[in-house]
Amino acid sequence: MKAGNFDLQSYFSRTGFRGDASVDFPTLREMMRCQLFSVPFENLDVQAGKVVSLVPEEICSKIVEGRRGGYCYEVNGLFAMALKAVGIPYRFVAARPMTYPVRRPKTHMAIIATIDGVQWLCDLGFGSFGIREPINLGWLDREIRQGFDMFRLSRVSTDDYLLQSLTDGAWKNLYEFNLSAQEWVDFEPANFLNSTHPDSIFVRNLMVVLQHETGKRVLTTYCYKNVSEGRTEERKVSQEEIPALLLEKFSLICPR
């Protein structure tokens, strides 16, 4: 993926990445963590009645120059631009969210990066349930601790993987995916559905998530919570409070 206005140093300044970037796992891990800790997962444009743009230049302008966030196609799309600039090979994959009560289409985007022949799942856009650093596709059927969160990756068929998180003492299915490479244009229909369908969770509810060193901050239409070191503080919010919380906790201004 390429955007004519993408500049790697501007991206690093936006995300707080410091040091030399190389084609190695420490760089991949630090790039992912830096973006997660600085760029919120958010659906403010959808909440404002807009269809999210998948034009790469507009994503770059929105997040890097406009200091906004975005949902999966935007934040993973931006990360892919950075991977390309550094020289880390990657592919987009389509994932089937499993957090719904009924089976859904493959509307989620994730990334598989490859370093020295090893494939790593990277995903900066699965909201409050998302992984916090890359996961080796060879780490099957084991507990993968990332900070105070626990994940598990398994094979559910010859071709398909299942990602789970340990939530309230039980393994929760997050999404299924396989390694079939997807093109950027393949996500246009899913993006339109997520931006406009009345049953879309992004249309129905405000969702803002920002990871931090010990957990994450989450704002929805109805509540704000801070998760730190495995403990959650949560309170209800009014509509009048949301603009101030967006600015104070996520450095975001509601779009007009």
C-alpha positions in Angstrom: 0.0 0.0 0.0 1.3 3.4 -0.9 0.3 7.0 -0.4 2.0 9.9 -2.2 2.0 12.1 0.9 3.3 9.4 3.3 6.6 10.4 5.0 8.2 7.9 7.4 9.8 10.5 9.7 6.5 12.4 10.0 4.9 9.0 10.9 7.5 8.3 13.5 7.0 11.8 14.9 3.3 11.1 15.1 3.7 7.8 16.8 6.7 8.6 19.0 9.0 5.9 17.4 12.7 6.7 18.1 15.8 5.0 17.0 16.8 3.3 13.8 14.2 1.2 11.9 15.5 -2.1 10.5 13.9 -5.1 8.9 13.8 -7.1 12.2 11.4 -8.1 14.9 12.4 -5.5 17.5 11.5 -2.8 15.0 8.2 -4.4 14.0 7.2 -4.8 17.7 8.2 -1.2 18.7 6.5 0.3 15.6 3.3 -1.5 16.5 3.4 -0.6 20.1 4.2 3.1 19.4 1.3 3.4 17.0 -1.1 1.6 19.4 -0.1 4.0 22.3 -0.5 7.2 20.2 -3.2 6.6 17.5 -6.7 5.9 18.9 -9.0 3.3 17.4 -12.0 5.5 16.7 -15.2 5.8 14.6 -16.0 9.5 15.0 -16.4 9.9 11.2 -19.0 7.1 11.1 -20.8 8.6 14.1 -20.9 11.9 12.2 -22.7 10.2 9.3 -19.7 10.0 6.9 -18.4 7.0 4.9 -14.8 6.4 5.9 -12.4 7.1 3.1 -10.0 4.4 2.0 -8.0 6.7 -0.2 -4.4 6.2 1.2 -3.5 9.9 1.0 -6.6 10.8 2.9 -5.9 8.3 5.6 -2.4 9.6 5.9 -3.6 13.2 6.1 -6.3 12.3 8.7 -4.1 10.4 11.1 -0.6 11.8 10.7 -1.3 15.5 9.8 -4.7 15.8 11.5 -3.7 13.7 14.5 -6.8 11.6 14.4 -7.3 7.9 14.7 -9.5 5.5 12.7 -10.9 2.0 12.6 -9.3 -1.2 11.2 -8.8 -0.2 7.6 -7.3 3.2 8.5 -5.0 2.3 11.3 -3.8 -1.0 9.7 -3.6 0.8 6.4 -1.3 3.4 7.9 0.8 0.8 9.5 1.2 -1.0 6.2 2.5 2.3 4.7 5.1 2.4 7.4 6.1 -1.3 6.9 6.5 -0.6 3.2 8.7 2.4 3.9 10.9 0.5 6.3 11.1 -2.5 3.9 9.2 -5.1 5.9 7.2 -7.4 3.7 3.5 -7.8 4.5 0.1 -8.8 3.2 -3.4 -7.9 4.1 -5.7 -10.7 5.3 -9.4 -10.7 5.8 -10.7 -11.9 9.1 -14.2 -13.0 10.3 -15.1 -11.3 13.6 -16.4 -13.9 16.1 -17.6 -11.5 18.8 -21.2 -11.4 17.5 -24.0 -13.8 18.4 -24.4 -14.8 14.7 -21.9 -15.7 12.0 -20.7 -12.6 10.2 -18.7 -12.0 6.9 -15.0 -11.3 6.8 -15.2 -7.6 7.4 -12.0 -7.1 9.5 -8.6 -6.3 8.1 -5.4 -7.6 9.7 -1.8 -7.8 8.5 0.7 -10.6 8.2 4.3 -9.3 8.3 7.3 -11.5 7.3 10.8 -11.2 8.8 13.5 -13.8 8.1 10.8 -16.3 6.9 8.8 -16.0 10.1 5.2 -14.7 9.8 3.7 -12.4 12.4 0.1 -11.4 12.9 -0.1 -7.6 13.3 -3.4 -5.9 14.1 -3.9 -2.3 15.4 -7.6 -2.2 14.7 -9.7 -4.6 16.7 -10.7 -2.1 19.3 -10.7 -2.9 23.0 -10.0 -6.7 22.4 -7.0 -6.2 20.1 -3.5 -7.6 20.5 -0.8 -5.3 21.8 2.2 -6.6 19.8 2.8 -9.0 16.9 2.0 -12.7 17.4 4.1 -15.4 15.7 1.9 -17.7 13.6 4.0 -20.6 14.9 2.9 -19.9 18.5 -0.1 -22.3 18.4 -2.2 -23.5 21.3 -0.2 -21.7 24.0 -0.9 -18.8 26.3 0.6 -15.6 24.8 0.9 -12.9 27.5 1.1 -9.3 26.3 1.3 -7.0 29.3 -1.8 -7.8 31.5 -3.7 -9.4 28.5 -3.6 -13.1 27.4 -4.2 -14.4 23.9 -4.2 -17.7 22.2 -3.8 -18.7 18.5 -4.9 -22.0 17.1 -5.7 -23.8 13.9 -9.4 -24.6 13.3 -8.8 -26.2 9.9 -6.0 -26.8 7.4 -6.1 -23.2 6.3 -7.8 -21.2 9.1 -6.5 -19.7 12.3 -8.5 -18.6 15.3 -7.4 -15.8 17.7 -8.8 -15.7 21.2 -8.4 -13.6 24.3 -8.7 -14.6 28.0 -11.7 -12.6 29.2 -13.3 -13.0 32.7 -11.5 -16.3 33.1 -12.7 -17.9 29.8 -11.3 -17.9 26.3 -13.3 -15.5 24.0 -13.2 -16.0 20.3 -12.0 -12.8 18.5 -11.7 -13.7 14.8 -10.8 -16.3 12.3 -8.5 -15.7 9.3 -6.4 -17.5 6.7 -3.3 -16.4 4.8 -5.0 -15.6 1.5 -3.6 -12.2 0.5 -6.1 -9.5 0.0 -5.8 -6.3 -2.1 -6.7 -2.9 -0.7 -9.7 -2.7 -3.0 -11.1 -5.9 -1.5 -12.0 -4.1 1.6 -14.2 -1.4 -0.1 -17.5 -3.4 0.3 -16.8 -4.2 4.0 -15.9 -0.6 4.7 -19.1 0.7 3.2 -21.1 -1.8 5.2 -19.3 -0.9 8.5 -19.7 2.9 7.7 -23.4 2.8 6.8 -25.4 -0.3 7.7 -27.8 0.5 10.5 -26.9 -2.8 12.3 -23.1 -2.0 12.1 -21.7 -1.6 15.6 -19.8 1.5 14.3 -23.0 3.1 13.3 -24.9 2.2 16.4 -22.2 3.1 19.0 -19.3 5.4 19.6 -16.1 3.5 20.0 -12.8 5.0 21.0 -9.9 3.0 22.4 -6.3 4.0 23.2 -3.8 1.5 24.5 -1.2 2.6 27.1 1.7 0.9 28.9 -0.4 -0.8 31.5 -3.8 -1.2 29.7 -6.2 0.9 27.7 -8.7 3.7 27.9 -12.2 3.1 26.3 -15.0 5.5 25.6 -18.4 4.4 24.2 -21.7 6.2 23.8 -22.6 5.3 27.4 -19.5 4.8 29.5 -15.8 5.6 30.0 -13.4 3.0 31.4 -9.7 2.8 32.2 -8.1 -0.6 32.4 -4.8 -0.6 34.1 -2.8 -3.6 35.4 -5.8 -5.9 34.9 -8.1 -3.6 37.0 -11.0 -1.7 35.4 -12.5 1.6 36.6 -15.8 2.4 34.8 -18.4 5.1 34.9 -21.4 6.1 32.9 -21.1 9.3 30.8 -23.6 11.8 29.4 -23.6 13.0 25.9 -22.5 16.4 27.1 -19.4 15.0 28.6 -18.1 13.2 25.5 -16.4 16.1 23.7 -14.3 16.9 26.8 -13.4 13.3 27.4 -12.3 12.9 23.8 -10.0 15.8 24.1 -8.7 15.1 27.6 -8.3 11.3 27.4 -7.7 10.7 23.6 -6.5 14.1 22.3 -9.4 14.1 19.8 -11.8 16.7 18.6 -15.2 15.7 17.3 -15.3 16.2 13.5 -17.9 18.6 12.1 
